[in-house]
């Protein structure tokens, strides 16, 4: 049986979560590998949430928010960009492959993009294999 990655996704309620909802309405096909957690804004996702998901065995973590300049809370996605850029380096320092973490800007009108991002991320994680804490490699 083919390895099915377990992806935890933190999704801004206004954009990425709405994009996921649209993907469902459009009946876009994508792997059932993502478990979405709706957050008010991607700026509310603390780096420790991502690290905890990996520590608990998630094979990958996605943080999705509004496009830069379109944040419903003015500058939440700017905070996300800065925090998550640093987090990616921390993830590598902890011995994980940085490809296990993805940050994407997906609007509520981009259901197709949401499906494409999940499909691509799932394929990347299949190549990497399970989380090293579950017996996989980096």
C-alpha positions, 0 to 999 in steps of 0.5 A, a space after each residue: 500500500 502506498 504511503 499516505 502522508 498526514 498533513 496538518 493545515 492551518 488555514 485562514 478562515 477568510 481565504 485559504 479555508 474558503 478556498 478549500 471550501 470552494 475546491 469541494 464545491 467545484 469537486 476538485 480532486 485532491 488527496 484526503 491527506 490534509 486535516 484543516 484547522 480553521 484560524 481567524 488569520 494566518 498571523 495567529 499561527 504560532 511557530 510552536 503550533 507547527 513544531 508541535 504538529 511535527 513533534 506529534 508525528 504529522 508528515 507535513 504542515 501547511 500554513 495558508 493565508 490571504 495574499 500579501 496585501 489582502 489580509 482581513 486584519 491588515 498585516 497578519 499575513 506579513 507577520 506570518 511571512 516573517 515568522 514562517 521564514 524563520 521557522 523554516 530555518 528552525 525546522 532544518 536546524 531541528 533535523 527535519 527536511 524543510 520540505 515538510 513545511 509549506 506556506 501558501 497564499 490561497 484566496 477564497 476564489 482559488 479552490 483549484 489552487 488549493 487542490 493543486 497545492 495539496 496534491 503537490 505537497 502530498 506527492 513531495 511528502 510521499 517522496 520524503 516518506 514518513 516523519 522521522 519521528 515515526 521511523 521515516 527519514 528526515 
